[in-house]
Amino acid sequence: MNRFRLPYHLIVEESVFEDIPKALGDVFPKISSGRTVVVTEENLKSIFAGILDEIQKDFSKSELYLIQKADYDSAVALAKYITMNDIKTVIGFGGGTVLDLAKFAAFVSKTKYISLPTTLSNDSLASPVAVLGTEGRARKSFRCTIPDAILIDVNVVKSAPDRQLLAGIGDTVSKCTALFDWKLAASKDRESVDDFAYMISAMAFDSMLHAEGAELKNADFIKRLTYALVMGGLAMEIAGNSRPSSGSEHLFCHALEEDFADQVNVPHGIATAMGSYPACIFQGQDTGNVERIIRQFGIPVKPSAYGITEEIFVKAWQASAATRADRYTILNETDLSNARLSGIYQEMERIF
């Protein structure tokens, strides 16, 4: 039986970053009294100078730690710094890159971790997985601890570029094909499906599917998207792996990131949404639900918009399964011929 833990707090409110110790006071009454490191990056330090100043005032024994690279070595270096300096609380302030590094460093150093996302571009704000750079352009997913608390300041998220929020929706779209692949692997005796984790991930997808009339920067929709991304993270925590949120569509994303990083640059969540449409076709699923969400929010998944040529698209899909050779998906048994993939590429260029 899997053992899992959940965050003590999930707070989605306007201006919640203005008094974090008060928001967490019922569970962590003395959280502001210990040494704290606020992990962020240089550009966010300038964009959110006022908020970061307020956080440092609230945590009187705090310091900023500016990351330079989101790789494994940097995360381990931060973990060493935390341990050697008797840090009691780690606060991750930023997007997925910052949150993953801070989360992994807190896990390695066995330190309390508070997640403060500045955008909702993927489920890293709540997941028990950290994606970090390794050798060269390669990135690897590392198991770690889910945050002790997640605080979303609606005003901060509203200030994020639209594309980052669209990427968050795209990361939720991918649940559709990820769940199919999980059940497929189970049917081949490669995995076992945790029904509760499956249900939660499916609910995350459904929350986007049934968001008719939602406006991207509306406070209610920001809450809906937050809950969807958090549900994705919780589903992974319960399952003990990333299966509820990551299937063939994510393998396509990994192939783009690892093999074509010098030619294309697609936000992670948008790349997974882009991969979900072909994955539906490979799986024999109706593409209607995935198309519906993409069209409703205008998620930009046209491959050529990111410099993804037909040749790159074909090669990326053909290389996808090798990015996680241990993960059984529809890619292990579908036709990935040049002709078929070229046809799908042309179809996506036409309809999106």
Secondary structure, 3 states (H helix, E strand, C coil): CCCCCCCCEEEEECCHHHHHHHHHCCCCCCHHHCCEEEEECHHHHHHCHHHHHHHHHHCCCEEEEECCCCEHHHHHHHHHHHHHCCCCEEEEEECHHHHHHHHHHHHHHCCEEEEEECCCCCHHHCCCEEEEECCCCCEEEEECCCCCEEEEEHHHHHCCCHHHHHHHHHHHHCHHHHHHHHHHHHHCCCCCCCHHHHHHHHHHHHHHHCCCCCCCCCHHHHHHHHHHHHHHHHHHHHHCCCCCCCCHHHHHHHHHHHHCCCCCCCCHHHHHHHHHHHHHHHHCCCCHHHHHHHHHHCCCCCHHHHCCCHHHHHHHHHHHHHHCCCCCCHHHCCCCCHHHHHHHHHHHHHHC
